[in-house]
């Protein structure tokens, strides 16, 4: 099968979140399964042209009322046959930031920038004389690539090309004023038919949901949740209407990077058979964070974007967050790593100064994130909603028991502890509130002190889980086959 990925970010070239990792990992596994995969993304300012191969000749891209001339560069995903093509247009992508800057968080011309990306994907196929069986578009920035074949007069060689649209987070939809619609290159007669209309504005994500042959998201539970008003961000009605073609596929993880048996960032490698070596990493983590070095208390790790979605208000909210109470009432330690909303960063600095058993590092630190996963006894992740989540899966493979809210991918990956039988792989709270987090952490801490045999069995069970991309790749093969059947029936 020939598969074209259209995405706004791809690791290792540009990354702001999990999207980049997913596109890369999925492309690599599809390549290993024998498919021919190509990726198209912008050549942002941060991507060095000198490390890329320039394709011969400029490429003219029809875009609304104009034709935009671009250059195209090429590279490859490391350790794969996956070609990556970079659309080079200085006016659109040669600037600070990816989606915005410190002074303009969401660039006003983003509709134009990502319309250019999607139209360029089709022009590139013509330039290469390579026509995909499936176009796989990611998030609102790539949504137009799943819409154009249906509502424009594309080359006849795209007639049999099916479209798959993956939503990585319903909270980001690409909603802009109607005056931006001409940039899409689609006739106004399709403004409603293609699904763009959203309370007299235009919504890229909604149009992708309406127009793609198959819609996917990144976990089975999240696929159900987004069809409800609570999690659907106003798109639940559209998704319920299309429920027969909505699929949830749990993301895999990169087991080359996240594997305690060969993790280059931790001092003591270990496996399910040498789990006792995990204690050396706990000591190293305590030393790195400035916590008292002891094996007599459980250590709870948190690695998070400090945003409302991640439940930080319930954890650290001034006067009502539960973490200060936990630190005062229970014999525990906290190691926190993250950055985000300023109020939360400031609150963590205060807590870190005032509480001897909580230390926080307000930054992004890959090495420390690996050490927290390896050195913690528990990993606290009470997300308000979580399309998939990766850290709870890393935690399970590192023998670090997750404490999570029952939502999205957290529900699909963590099995709740049964204190009578010892079954389960973590501790799950049904409702998110400061008190429920407090109670669930207390439950986990009690088990750590009083049910050592249960804790050990849960660690071993979690470390044996299969979160490989090979599993996810096979599911996506089925999705592509379903999309082709729907498109060509």
Secondary structure, DSSP 4 states (H G I P E B T S, - for coil): -EEEEE-S-BTTTB-SSHHHHHHHHHHHHHHHTT-EEEEEEE--TTS-GGGSEEPSS-EEEEETTEEEEEEEEEEE-TTS--EEEEEE-HHHHSSSSSS--SS-SS-TTHHHHHHHHHHHHHHHHHHHT---SEEEEEHHHHGGGGTHHHHS---GGGTT-EEEEEES-TT---EE-GGGGGGGT--GGGTTTTT-EETTEEEHHHHHHHHSSEEEESSHHHHHHTTSTTTSTT-HHHHHHTGGGEEE------TTTS-TTT-TTSSS---GGGGGGHHHHHHHHHHHHT----SSSEEEEEEEEESGGGTHHHHH-TTT-SHHHHHHHSSEEEEEEEEE-HHHHHHHHHHHHH-TTEEEE-S--HHHHHHHHHH-SEEEE--S--SS-SHHHHHHHTT-EEEEESSHHHHHH-PBP-TTT---SEEEESS-SHHHHHHHHHHHHHHHHH-HHHHHHHHHHHHT----HHHHHHHHHHHHHHHHHHHH-
